[in-house]
Amino acid sequence: MMKAYIVENVVGVLALNDQGEVVAVKRFDGEVSQIAEKLAELERGKIVDELADLINELKKKGFTEIIVEDEELGRNLAVWDKSLQIHVKPGNSVASLFREEPSGYLSKIGVSEKKYRELFYQIALELTKMKVREAAEKRDLFVAQAISAMDEVTKTINLFASRIREWYGLHFPEMDEIVKDHKDYVKLVYEIGERSNYTMEKLKDYDLPEDVLKKLVNAAKASMGASITEFDLQAMRNLAKLTLDLYDLRAALQEYIDEAMKEVAPNIRGLVGPLLGARLIALAGGLSKLAILPASTIQVLGAEKALFRALRTGGKPPKHGVIFQHPEIHRAPRWQRGKIARALAAKLAIAARIDAFTGEYKAEELKEELEKRIKEIKTLYAKPPVRKTPPSKPRRRKKKKRRSRR
């Protein structure tokens, strides 16, 4: 039985025997970008034309056993030609010998060492560019950037809104306690302006409760705030306008994330919603990375500082990370949260793998199973566990100091 070891290189595809001697070779033709594309396809396990021609030539020479290093390539070759015996041996001795001393094979391939080095450099550079481009084109990374941008916009909104409250509070301090929502407060500052304008006539179009409107009108009449000029008010309005634009930007980002998650991770979106799903993808570094994480790691994503602190100090590890934002967890009693977080993380691990590798939609099924498990947890652990009090240590009697007799 004649065996041939397949080795791919920047110059082409080679077949070596047990002694490491070249028995057949098929050179790559074309531009550097075309050769790089063929090498990338071989890396993904695809059968390129040069490899197919090489296999046919080996068959004519009587070779019946082919050894390759890539498992996916070996599987595809076995389906492509069932008459051959295909074996997968990663890092076999023959291929390793070729990679250690490629210059010794160049004369048999018909390439000078100078040309080989130039070609190697150009193709390595082109392959690097291709892989960087492929990584950047993944939609999950766009979603991760969008959720990070949205979180930063939210922080800026809160910062600006707090500044507007303090600034406008010099003129109308009572309004800070009456209007709790930041957006409503900023909108009133921008559109109403001076406190003398707070009348029922001007406030009737705002979506605020009747009692709040009455409090605003009465507080404006009896306010003890300082008077304000149009010059001062205009500066506040400029900041308020920018803050309202940020609210619109955040809404647009939320809509973008929702639409993108339908395509990128529909099962994760269906299970925990688009925003929490996008945060998990961002924390993991991408959908493919999230898919290979165990459920226990997904459970504490976002709580790394608390986890490492617990490992360092010997304290209790966190029961949940960012998945605490899920309503079933943060609305649950304290003693049920860890168990619900564990159940949710297990379903998220399944959803991530489906989204990353198959694309089949099973969110409704996973959600139904999760709800069933949460119901069991709430039934079995309806009451808080009884805490065991540590046994009290017996008190040591202090020995009386004996007075020395004189």
GIBEL-V682270 format. One record per helix or strand of 3 or more residues. SS is the DSSP state (@ for helix, = for strand). FROM is the first residue (numbers start at 1). LEN is the number of residues. Records with the same first field share a line. If there is no record, write none. Layout:
# GIBEL-V682270
SS = FROM-LEN, FROM-LEN
This chain:
# GIBEL-V682270
= = 2-8, 12-5, 22-6, 63-6, 85-4
@ = 32-12, 49-12, 71-10, 93-8, 102-8, 113-24, 139-31, 175-4, 182-10, 195-3, 200-4, 210-12, 230-35, 266-7, 274-11, 287-5, 295-5, 304-10, 322-4, 327-4, 334-24, 363-18
